[in-house]
Amino acid sequence: MNLNNYIRSIPNYPKKGILFRDVTTIFNNADAFKYCINRISKICKKKKISKIAGIEDRGFIIGAAVALKLNLPFVPIRKKGKLPFKNMLKNIN
């Protein structure tokens, strides 16, 4: 499967000259999403990883799915002040 077929390209967004790649369109196709998670999980499994971290929005969706598949803890990463401080420390330690 070629995931490029499921990624939407939006020219001149958020400003002129930038080609934005929208990966949320992968989530609209169960087979593409499963393939994406399986591929990332396969790469991660080869490494000595103890946690999966995901950065905001899309990273939460993909990261949480990979963490679940690998039976690892998931650490959500957000801008400072967006998650309760104690929860962040608990997840990181």
C-alpha positions in Angstrom: 0.0 0.0 0.0 1.2 3.5 -0.8 0.2 5.9 1.9 0.9 8.8 -0.4 -2.4 7.9 -2.1 -4.2 8.8 1.2 -2.4 12.0 2.1 -4.1 15.2 0.9 -1.8 18.0 -0.4 -3.0 21.5 0.1 -1.0 24.1 -1.8 -0.3 27.6 -0.3 -1.4 26.6 3.2 -1.0 28.1 5.7 0.8 30.7 3.5 1.8 31.0 -0.1 4.7 28.8 -1.1 4.0 26.0 1.4 2.6 22.6 0.4 0.7 21.3 3.5 0.5 17.5 3.8 -2.7 16.5 5.6 -2.3 13.1 7.1 -5.7 13.1 8.7 -7.1 11.8 5.5 -5.4 8.5 6.4 -7.9 8.1 9.3 -10.8 8.1 6.8 -9.7 4.7 5.4 -9.5 1.8 7.9 -7.1 -0.2 5.8 -4.7 2.8 5.3 -4.8 3.7 9.0 -4.1 0.1 10.0 -1.3 -0.2 7.5 0.2 3.1 8.8 0.1 1.9 12.5 1.5 -1.5 11.6 4.4 0.1 9.7 5.3 2.5 12.5 4.9 -0.3 15.0 7.3 -2.5 13.1 9.9 0.1 13.0 9.5 0.9 16.8 9.6 -2.8 17.7 13.2 -3.1 16.3 14.3 -0.3 18.7 14.6 -0.5 22.5 11.6 1.8 23.2 10.0 2.0 26.6 7.3 4.6 25.8 5.6 6.2 22.8 5.2 9.9 22.7 2.9 11.8 20.5 2.9 15.5 19.7 -0.5 17.3 19.7 -3.6 16.3 17.7 -2.4 13.8 15.0 0.4 12.6 17.1 -2.0 11.7 19.8 -4.1 9.5 17.4 -1.1 7.8 15.8 1.0 7.6 18.9 -1.7 6.2 21.1 -2.5 3.5 18.4 1.1 2.5 18.2 1.5 2.4 22.0 -1.5 0.2 22.2 -0.3 -2.2 19.5 3.2 -2.4 21.2 1.7 -2.6 24.8 3.7 0.5 25.8 2.8 3.6 27.8 1.7 6.6 25.8 3.0 10.1 26.6 1.0 13.0 25.2 3.2 16.1 24.4 1.6 19.5 24.2 2.5 23.1 24.5 3.4 24.3 28.0 0.4 24.7 30.1 -2.0 22.6 28.0 -1.8 19.5 30.2 -1.9 19.5 33.9 1.6 19.6 35.3 1.3 16.6 37.6 -0.1 14.4 34.9 2.8 15.3 32.6 5.4 14.4 35.2 3.6 11.2 36.0 3.7 10.1 32.4 7.3 11.2 31.8 8.8 9.5 34.9 
